[in-house]
Amino acid sequence: MRAAYVERLGPPGLIRYGELPDPVPGPGEVLVDVLATAVDPVDTLVRSGVFRTPLPFPFVVGRDLVGTVAAPGSGFAAGETVWCNSLGHDGRQGAAAERAVVPADRLYRLPPGVDPGEAVAVFHPAATAHLALFTHGGLRPGETVLVGGAGGNVGGALVEFAVHAHARVLATAAPRAHAHVRSLGAAHVVDYHADDLAARLSALAPDGVDVHIDTSGRNDLGTAVGLLAHRGRIVVMSGARDTPTLPVGALYMKDGSVRGFALSNATTAELADAARAVNDLLAAGALRPRLVEYRPLSATARVHRRMEQGELHGRRVVLRP
């Protein structure tokens, strides 16, 4: 089979596109013919070595896929359209190949009528959003959520899931994304470059913010803690090299909490719970990506380079074998 792979950790230029032996499923695994895979920021962290995790070499990069079951097994029938968003780390080969082996407990059926190319573009951001809000943020109906960077892929999914859970959503985004974020159900959208951003958000949430999630990676914990409601929760989910200052006194006086979250650490049960929620919204016509670019699998190295150079700006790139 053809695949995009590396033989050691390092820069995007190490990614090769060529022939590798077909993978062979073991007990509890399913062989999948890959229809499409997406490139996620975490893929670059794994490939570069910033995110340390056990990897087999040569290592096929990539985490997400949509495909069809190549051979029946582990409860899946041949020809079923399926998806996974947790390959490519912790000893598992990745998804950027013509075929992949997927553990059955990490494999989910795609709802009928959902476009595979659009779907693979949202799996990672959507599962991230669901787990951040509910597993780590403990969101409950009627609470107020602040989504920083709501115009992006994860940010948009956060808004949709929170609105679907009957929460009140405040959001920050660039002005060009305000109409889109409002269309997802946000009650108020504020320009994140506003000089009086904290004051404007405080006025919109006089009783404080129950769940605060910033997708930008800047993690201004001073502002975030100041906006928190009593027993409010800050979920930190980006900014691998960020070192913010935490106002501890204000945090503990509010019974507040700060919790880190990386999708790579999610259990199979947590991933399956997120997958059910993602499938429900996909089937309902939600979680559609704003902008998708399709490239051949042979372009993997170029796409990794573009992502690291900040050229994609919320654009999702889907690779097709």
Helices and strands as residue ranges (DSSP letters): E 2-6, G 12-14, E 16-19, E 29-38, H 41-48, E 59-60, E 64-69, E 81-84, E 99-103, G 104-106, E 108-109, H 116-130, I 131-136, E 144-148, H 153-164, E 168-173, G 175-177, H 178-183, E 188-191, H 197-204, E 209-214, H 221-227, E 228-236, H 248-253, E 257-260, G 263-265, H 268-283, E 292-296, G 297-299, H 300-308, E 316-320
